[in-house]
Amino acid sequence: MAHHARHEAELGGYVAEVAADDLLQQGRSVIGGLAGMAAADVAFVESAQAALVALLTGWRLPAGARVACLPGEYAPNIAQLRAYGLRPEPLPADGVGRVDLEGVERVLASDPPSFVHLTQIPSHRGLLQPAAEVAALCRAAGVPLVVDAAQSLAHADVDLGADVVYGTSRKWLAGPRGVGVLCVRPALAAQLTPVLPERDDVPPMRAFESGEAHVAGRVGLVVAVGEHLAAGPDRVRERLASIGRTTRALLDGVGGWRVVEPLDEPTATTTLRPPDGVDVVGVRGRLLAEHGIVVSAIGPERAPGEMTGPVLRVSPHLDVALDDLEALAAAL
């Protein structure tokens, strides 16, 4: 990123972008590969939310079109769907919020929506949805599946057979802010109408990229993806799942805090329900100020269809040590 920024300062933004084009194209290819797609299927955008906006802008579904999603769907996603005149409808889920596959099959057979939107790992809970199984059901029913991989890209397998996968650089890839990706299979991309189409010799998805872009951030994302591949995606997923199990075992019940997700859930994200009367936002502030521990306070507005109260989210990455987790337990 710094090297590209120097190029922009010394040579100008247009020249620097041309110089970075081969690297960015390699990045599209690698990112597409993670999602089971090709370089031509990938567009760089500014965030996961920007990816959803670009998709909905291009799709131009009629007002009132129904979109099936889980009760625990991320509230900003629901807001975007409604802003485009779409009507979110609930998918069946079990008691912990995991999608009910038999229920989904019934919905798709009896009253299919325009598409299914599934957040693979929600923002408010470290629950891994069976997205590949949902993709198979959607494919059999001829219903497109859109997967929000903001919390799952570089955390879980995103090669799912979905029609759309979108995500962000700054979370589990540990890339720069201000960069996201939108991956769309050709059959669905052919249904999208960009505001300004690209030339015939340019892949159609490039029309969804902003010309006034954070190119240095895109370069940083490509570097982060390269580091992820070098570490080995399978090994990364196994290590993160192990970290999650250790974290939940250490924290469940400490100081009256209770783990929300199943203790053996194969994700690193752990959410804690507070004891009665404990202010989650205040605890988050004290953990940072007094112990240098970074966690997130998640309010019920994040997923109002499922959450009944606030939680403390712990998101340890590959570099976490057992001492770090024990320090958090002691602080709680």
C-alpha positions, 0 to 999 in steps of 0.5 A, a space after each residue: 500500500 505504501 509503495 502504491 501511495 508513493 507511486 500516486 504521489 510521484 507519478 499520478 493516480 492514473 499512471 500508478 493504477 495502470 502499473 498496479 493493474 496486473 496485481 489487481 487482476 491477480 487479486 481478482 483471480 485469487 478472490 474469485 477462486 476462494 468463492 469458487 468463481 473466476 476473475 471476471 466474476 469479481 468487482 472491487 468495491 468499498 465495503 460489504 454494504 457497498 457490495 450489496 448496494 451495487 448488487 441491488 442497484 444493478 439487479 433492479 428487481 420490482 418493488 415488492 419482490 420477496 427476499 427470504 432471510 433469517 430472523 437474525 439477519 444483519 439489520 443494515 442488510 434488511 434496511 438496504 433491502 427495504 430501501 430498494 423496495 424489496 420485502 424481507 420474509 423470514 426463513 425457518 431457523 432452529 432455537 440457536 438461529 441456525 437455518 432449518 434446511 427442511 424448512 427452507 426446502 419447503 419454502 422454496 418448493 411452495 412459495 419461492 422468493 425472488 432470492 435468498 439472502 444468507 449471512 454465513 456468520 452473523 455479526 452478533 453471534 459466532 454461528 456458522 450457517 450451513 451455506 453450502 447446503 442452502 446453496 444446493 437447495 436454492 440451486 435445485 429450486 432455481 432460486 438465486 442465493 446471495 451470501 454475505 461473507 463479511 464475517 466469513 471470508 478467511 474465517 470459513 469456506 466461502 466456496 459454496 456454490 452460491 450465485 453471489 458472495 460479497 465481503 470485506 477486506 478489513 475483518 478476518 483477512 486483516 486487510 485495509 479498511 475501505 475495500 470490499 468485494 462483490 463476486 457474481 456468477 455469470 448467469 446472474 451477472 447477465 441480469 444486472 444493469 450497471 449505471 454506466 456499462 463497460 466496454 465490450 472487451 471488459 468483463 461486465 462486473 468491472 462496471 460495478 467498480 468505482 473509477 474514483 477508488 482507493 486503489 492502494 487499499 485494493 492493493 493491500 487487500 490483494 496482499 492480505 489475500 496472498 498472506 491468507 493463501 500462504 498460511 493455508 486456508 484449511 489450516 487457518 479455518 482449523 486454527 480459528 475453530 480451535 481458538 473459538 472452542 478454547 475461548 468459549 471453554 475459558 469464558 463460559 460462566 466466568 463472572 456470570 457471563 454466558 456463552 451464546 453459541 454452542 461451545 464447539 461451533 467451528 468459528 473463532 467468534 464468541 459472544 457473551 451474554 452479561 449477568 443481570 444489571 451489567 452494562 456491556 458498553 461500560 465493560 467494553 470501555 473498561 477492558 480497553 482502558 484498564 487492560 488493553 483488551 479489545 472486544 465489541 459491545 453488540 446491541 440488539 439493534 444489530 439483529 432485532 429479529 433475533 437479539 433480546 439484549 446486548 452481548 460482548 463479542 470476542 473475536 480472537 485471531 490467529 495471533 492470540 495466545 492462551 495468556 491473552 484469553 486467560 487475561 480476558 477471563 480474569 478481567 471479566 
